[in-house]
Amino acid sequence: MNHFTLDGSEHLTPFQRALVERALRSGDLAWAERLMAMFAAGKEEVEEAASPTPPGQGLEVAPSPVAILQTWKNAGIRKALEGSAPEGPAWDRAKRRAKFLYERAGGCAPMWTETPRYGRQAGPGALVVLLMALALYHQRSPKERSMVVFAPLWTLARILGVSRDSVERWLRLPEVRRWVRHRVYRVRVGETWRIAGSLFRVYLAPQREAKGPDREAFRLPLRDLEADIRLGLTEAQTAERQYREDHLTKSRLWSLVIPLGRSTLHRIRNPLVTYIAALTLPSRSERPRWVEELAQALATRLGDERNLNWWRKVAWAVLKALLLGSRAPLALLERGLMLLEETPGVRNPAAWLTAFLTREGMRELMAFAGHLRAR
């Protein structure tokens, strides 16, 4: 990606810049922010050794994921997220697992079809298994039973070796609609809105009527159609149903296929999850402020300012575990916030999250890190 700029990235080495760019291209905004914060913290430690920081002077606040994405959108040539080609043993296991789940659930759409003109080709069942394999490959938790995937129809058609018309026809079949539902994703090009691809929600088990993708997915920068036209990664603009017959490499073809896991969508919907995921180790003098800010954020988000001391204890447990090299309390807190967002009709969010943390062993983690002095 040419002309890539990020605020505060002048101190990054070429290797560090490449890591941040790769995280942004994959859509993992929280990881990109963590990288920038870690690199910035390393630079501050070197500067502090040379000239001690005056008392009372705080560290600079790391840019938020939204700010990073906005800067990237304004500066990058191709202003969109990018996927990567699945590969290796993990991808082979995901494909075998997807086929097994599909056949065990009684999927009746054929995997292969025979035509007099084209011979043996992939069938509608292959489309379902392909999307299921992508969901399994990018699955973060066994409880994640569905996933949203963005892809232009012609991209899936090329991967399967069939025509775009075949993919469109398969998506209307009742059997396929039990596993996959899709919605059209449009972007503005000039003064008009054009179809840039489709958002698919694929399930790992058949549904009576599968639901479509979440609204949050439509707010993501999934496709920069104007840039893709220049790069030859898109349909020709003379007709929406035509596309260039460029010899695209495998990596460029898969760059338009973007799985959107539950954690990605939750970070967009819940800013506190983004804040939790972007936490980095503070310096010794900043630890009390770090704990207080996290406790205040939790109490404010949950409407539980009366029990601020409890959230301070949670914050100290998270920090002490990070100092010991463990992310277990941090991951548990992030997971609890995600599940809270998914649970409908919660009358007391603070009590719900406290019960979840207690049930999942947060008090044991507090006791484990209790002997460490973090002040």
SELUM-716091 format. One record per residue (C-alpha): residue in three letters; x, y, z. Coordinates in steps of 0.5 Angstrom, whole numbers, padded with zeros to 4 digits, always signed. Each point is the difference from the previous one (the first is absolute). Last residue first. Example, Ala and Ser with C-alpha at 12.3 -4.5 7.8 and 13.67 -1.06 7.14 Angstrom:
BEGIN
SER+0027-0002+0014;ALA-0002-0007+0002;
//
This chain:
BEGIN
ARG+0005+0000+0086;ALA-0001-0007-0003;ARG+0002-0004+0006;LEU-0001-0008-0002;HIS-0003-0004+0005;GLY-0007+0001-0002;ALA+0001-0003-0007;PHE-0003-0007+0001;ALA-0005+0003+0005;MET-0003+0004-0006;LEU+0000-0005-0005;GLU-0004-0004+0005;ARG-0004+0005+0001;MET-0001+0001-0008;GLY-0002-0008+0000;GLU-0005+0000-0006;ARG-0006+0000+0005;THR+0003+0006+0004;LEU+0001+0004-0007;PHE-0007-0002-0002;ALA-0004+0002+0006;THR+0004+0007+0000;LEU-0002+0001-0007;TRP-0008-0002+0001;ALA+0001+0005+0006;ALA+0003+0005-0003;PRO-0005-0001-0006;ASN-0007+0001+0004;ARG-0006-0001-0004;VAL+0003-0005-0005;GLY-0005+0000-0005;PRO+0004-0003-0006;THR+0007-0003+0001;GLU+0004+0001-0006;GLU+0003+0006+0003;LEU+0001-0003+0006;LEU+0004-0006-0003;MET+0005+0005-0003;LEU+0001+0004+0006;GLY+0001-0007+0004;ARG+0005-0002-0006;GLU+0004+0006+0001;LEU+0000-0001+0008;LEU+0003-0007-0001;ALA+0005+0002-0005;LEU+0003+0005+0005;PRO+0000-0005+0005;ALA+0003-0005-0004;ARG+0005+0005-0003;SER+0006-0003+0004;GLY+0007+0002+0000;LEU+0001+0002+0007;LEU-0001+0007-0001;LEU-0006-0001-0004;ALA-0003-0004+0006;LYS+0002+0006+0004;LEU-0004+0004-0004;VAL-0006-0004-0001;ALA+0000-0001+0007;TRP+0000+0007+0002;ALA-0005+0002-0005;VAL-0005-0005+0003;LYS+0002+0002+0007;ARG-0002+0007-0002;TRP-0006-0002-0003;TRP-0002-0003+0007;ASN+0002+0007+0003;LEU-0005+0004-0005;ASN-0006-0004+0003;ARG-0004+0007+0000;GLU+0002+0002-0007;ASP-0004-0006-0003;GLY-0003+0002-0006;LEU+0003-0005-0004;ARG+0004+0004-0005;THR+0001+0005+0005;ALA+0003-0005+0005;LEU+0004-0003-0005;ALA+0003+0006-0003;GLN+0002+0003+0007;ALA+0003-0007+0002;LEU+0004+0000-0006;GLU+0002+0008+0001;GLU+0002-0002+0008;VAL+0004-0006-0002;TRP+0004+0004-0005;ARG+0001+0006+0004;PRO+0003-0004+0006;ARG+0005-0004-0005;GLU+0002+0007-0003;SER+0006+0000+0004;ARG+0003-0007-0001;SER-0001+0001-0008;PRO-0006-0003-0003;LEU-0001-0006-0003;THR-0005+0000-0006;LEU-0008+0000-0001;ALA-0003+0000-0007;ALA-0004-0006+0001;ILE-0004+0003+0006;TYR-0001+0007-0003;THR-0002-0003-0006;VAL-0005-0004+0004;LEU-0002+0006+0003;PRO-0002+0003-0007;ASN-0005-0005-0001;ARG-0003-0001-0007;ILE+0006+0001-0003;ARG+0004-0005+0004;HIS-0006-0005+0000;LEU+0001+0000-0007;THR+0007-0002+0000;SER-0001-0005+0006;ARG-0006-0004-0004;GLY+0004-0001-0006;LEU+0000+0004-0006;PRO+0003-0005-0006;ILE+0003+0005-0006;VAL+0000-0003-0007;LEU+0003+0005-0004;SER+0007-0001+0002;TRP-0001-0007-0003;LEU+0001+0001-0007;ARG+0006+0005+0001;SER+0003-0006+0004;LYS-0002-0005-0005;THR+0003+0004-0006;LEU-0005+0003-0005;HIS+0001-0001-0007;ASP-0005+0005-0002;GLU-0006-0002-0004;ARG-0004+0006+0002;TYR-0007+0000+0003;GLN-0006+0000-0003;ARG-0007+0000+0003;GLU+0000+0008+0003;ALA+0001+0002-0007;THR+0005+0005-0003;GLN+0003+0001+0007;ALA+0004-0006-0001;GLU+0000-0004+0006;THR+0005+0000+0005;LEU+0008-0001+0002;GLY+0003+0003-0006;LEU+0004+0005+0004;ARG-0003+0006-0003;ILE-0007-0003+0001;ASP+0002-0002+0007;ALA+0001+0007+0002;GLU-0007+0002-0002;LEU-0003-0006+0003;ASP+0003+0002+0007;ARG-0003-0006+0004;LEU-0001-0003+0007;PRO+0000+0007+0003;LEU-0004-0002+0006;ARG-0007+0003+0001;PHE-0004-0006-0003;ALA+0003-0005+0005;GLU-0003+0004+0006;ARG-0007-0002-0003;ASP+0001-0007+0001;PRO+0000-0005-0005;GLY-0007-0004-0003;LYS-0004-0005+0004;ALA+0000-0007-0002;GLU-0007-0003+0000;ARG-0001-0007+0003;GLN+0007+0000+0001;PRO+0005-0005-0002;ALA+0006-0001+0005;LEU+0007+0004-0001;TYR-0003+0006-0003;VAL+0002+0005-0005;ARG-0002+0007+0000;PHE+0002+0003-0007;LEU+0001+0007-0001;SER+0001+0002-0008;GLY+0004+0004-0005;ALA+0001+0007-0002;ILE-0007+0001-0003;ARG+0000+0007-0003;TRP-0003+0007+0004;THR+0001+0006-0005;GLU+0002+0007+0000;GLY+0008-0002+0000;VAL+0000-0007+0002;ARG-0004-0001+0006;VAL+0001-0007+0003;ARG-0005-0006+0001;TYR+0000-0007+0003;VAL-0006-0004-0002;ARG-0003-0005+0006;HIS+0002-0007+0001;ARG-0003-0006+0003;VAL+0003-0007+0001;TRP-0001-0007+0003;ARG-0008-0001-0001;ARG+0000+0005-0006;VAL+0005-0005-0003;GLU-0006-0006+0000;PRO-0005+0005-0002;LEU+0004+0002-0006;ARG+0000+0008-0002;LEU+0008+0000+0002;TRP+0001-0006-0005;ARG-0003+0005-0006;GLU+0005+0005+0002;VAL+0006-0004+0000;SER-0002-0003-0006;ASP+0000+0006-0004;ARG+0006+0002+0003;SER+0003-0005-0004;VAL+0004-0006+0003;GLY+0007-0002+0002;LEU-0001+0000+0007;ILE+0005+0005+0002;ARG-0002+0004-0006;ALA-0008+0000+0001;LEU+0002+0002+0008;THR+0004+0006-0003;TRP-0006+0002-0005;LEU-0005+0000+0005;PRO+0004+0006+0004;ALA+0002-0003+0007;PHE-0002+0002+0007;VAL+0000-0005+0005;VAL-0005+0000+0007;MET+0001-0005+0004;SER-0004-0006+0004;ARG+0000-0005+0006;GLU+0005+0004+0004;LYS+0000-0004+0006;PRO+0006-0004-0002;SER+0004+0007+0001;ARG+0005+0004-0005;GLN-0003-0003-0006;HIS+0004+0002-0006;TYR+0001-0007-0004;LEU-0006-0002+0003;ALA-0004+0006-0004;LEU+0004-0001-0006;ALA-0001-0007+0000;MET-0008+0001+0000;LEU+0001+0005-0006;LEU+0003-0005-0004;VAL-0005-0006+0003;VAL-0006+0004-0002;LEU+0003+0002-0007;ALA+0002-0007-0001;GLY-0007-0002+0001;PRO-0003+0004-0006;GLY+0005-0004-0005;ALA+0007+0000-0002;GLN+0001-0002-0007;ARG+0000-0007-0004;GLY-0001+0001-0008;TYR+0000+0007-0002;ARG-0005-0001-0006;PRO-0004-0006+0001;THR+0000+0002+0008;GLU+0001-0005+0006;THR+0000+0003+0007;TRP+0004+0000+0006;MET-0001+0001+0008;PRO-0008-0001-0001;ALA-0005+0003+0004;CYS-0002-0005+0005;GLY+0003+0002+0007;GLY-0002-0005+0005;ALA+0003+0003+0006;ARG+0005-0005+0000;GLU+0002+0002-0007;TYR+0001+0007+0001;LEU+0004-0001+0007;PHE+0004-0005-0004;LYS+0002+0005-0006;ALA+0001+0006+0005;ARG+0005-0005+0004;ARG+0004-0002-0006;LYS+0000+0007-0003;ALA+0002+0003+0007;ARG+0006-0005+0001;ASP+0003+0001-0007;TRP+0000+0008+0002;ALA+0003-0002+0007;PRO+0005-0004-0004;GLY+0003+0006-0004;GLU-0004+0005-0004;PRO-0006+0005+0001;ALA+0002+0006-0005;SER+0000+0007+0003;GLY-0006+0005+0001;GLU+0001+0008-0001;LEU-0004+0006+0003;ALA-0001+0005-0005;LYS+0002+0007-0002;ARG+0005-0002-0005;ILE+0004+0006-0001;GLY+0001+0001+0007;ALA+0001+0007+0004;ASN-0008+0001+0002;LYS-0002-0007+0001;TRP+0007-0001+0004;THR-0002+0006+0004;GLN-0007-0002+0001;LEU+0002-0007+0002;ILE+0005+0003+0005;ALA-0005+0005+0003;VAL-0005-0006+0001;PRO+0006-0004+0003;SER+0001+0005+0005;PRO+0007+0004+0000;ALA+0004-0002+0006;VAL+0000+0006+0006;GLU+0006+0003+0001;LEU+0003-0002+0007;GLY-0001+0005+0006;GLN+0005+0005+0003;GLY-0002+0000+0007;PRO+0008+0000+0002;PRO+0005+0002-0006;THR+0001-0006-0004;PRO+0008-0002+0000;SER+0004+0002-0005;ALA+0004-0006-0004;ALA-0003-0006+0004;GLU-0007+0004-0002;GLU+0002+0000-0007;VAL+0001-0007+0000;GLU-0006-0002+0004;GLU-0004+0005-0005;LYS+0002-0004-0006;GLY-0002-0006+0003;ALA-0007+0002+0002;ALA-0001+0003-0007;PHE+0002-0007-0003;MET-0005-0003+0005;ALA-0006+0005-0002;MET+0001-0001-0007;LEU+0000-0007+0000;ARG-0006+0000+0005;GLU-0004+0005-0005;ALA+0001-0005-0006;TRP-0002-0006+0004;ALA-0007+0004+0002;LEU-0001+0002-0007;ASP+0001-0007-0003;GLY-0003+0001-0007;SER+0005-0004-0003;ARG+0003+0006-0004;LEU+0000+0003+0007;ALA+0004-0005+0003;ARG+0005-0001-0006;GLU+0001+0008+0000;VAL+0002+0000+0007;LEU+0005-0006-0001;ALA+0003+0003-0006;ARG+0001+0007+0004;GLN+0004-0004+0005;PHE+0004-0003-0005;PRO+0002+0006-0003;THR+0001+0003+0007;LEU-0005+0005+0003;HIS+0002+0007+0003;GLU-0004+0003-0005;SER-0006-0004+0001;GLY-0004+0006+0005;ASP-0006+0001-0005;LEU+0000-0006-0005;THR+0002+0001-0007;PHE+0000-0005-0006;HIS+0002+0003-0007;ASN+0000-0007-0003;MET-0003-0006+0002;
//
